[in-house]
Amino acid sequence: MEKIITPTELTALLQSGNKVTLLDVRRKEDFDKSPAGIADAQWHDPATVDQWLPTLPKQQDVVLYCVRGGSVSQSVQKQLADAGIQARYVEGGIEAFQKG
């Protein structure tokens, strides 16, 4: 499975009706500054990934995003994939998604 999903691909996935777990993994300070995110996304603190990782579904796509799709998303995606979770991160993060 690819580890990256483009904003366009994510939009299509969300519109398809397929089950997907959408995670907002922006750092707490970034989330607090601008809490608006993608509809139905659940915010999870990337600093505590070990605590919430076991609650994620292993048989469903997981898509996550941070501010710009950089080190935060990439490190969380790697941890999830290493745990057997089908995870991808949004290329360009929430900034790219919001630009459409």
WOGITA-V466852 format. One record per backbone hydrogen bond with DSSP energy under -1.0 kcal/mol. CO is the residue of the C=O (numbers start at 0). NH is the residue of the N-H. E is the energy in kcal/mol with one decimal. If there is no record, write none. Layout:
BEGIN
CO,NH,E + CO,NH,E
END
This chain:
BEGIN
2,88,-2.4 + 4,90,-2.7 + 5,9,-2.6 + 6,10,-2.3 + 7,11,-2.1 + 8,12,-2.5 + 9,13,-2.8 + 10,14,-2.0 + 11,15,-1.2 + 20,62,-2.9 + 21,41,-2.4 + 22,64,-1.9 + 23,43,-2.6 + 26,30,-2.7 + 27,31,-3.0 + 28,32,-1.5 + 29,33,-1.6 + 37,40,-2.1 + 41,23,-2.6 + 44,47,-1.7 + 45,48,-1.0 + 47,50,-1.8 + 47,51,-1.2 + 48,52,-2.3 + 51,54,-1.6 + 52,55,-1.8 + 60,20,-2.8 + 61,87,-2.3 + 62,22,-3.1 + 63,89,-2.2 + 64,24,-3.2 + 65,93,-2.7 + 66,94,-2.2 + 69,73,-2.6 + 70,74,-2.3 + 71,75,-2.3 + 72,76,-2.9 + 73,77,-1.9 + 74,78,-2.0 + 75,79,-2.5 + 76,80,-2.8 + 77,81,-2.7 + 79,84,-2.4 + 80,83,-1.8 + 84,86,-1.6 + 85,61,-2.7 + 87,63,-2.5 + 88,4,-2.4 + 89,92,-2.1 + 91,95,-1.4 + 92,96,-2.0 + 93,97,-2.7 + 94,98,-1.2
END
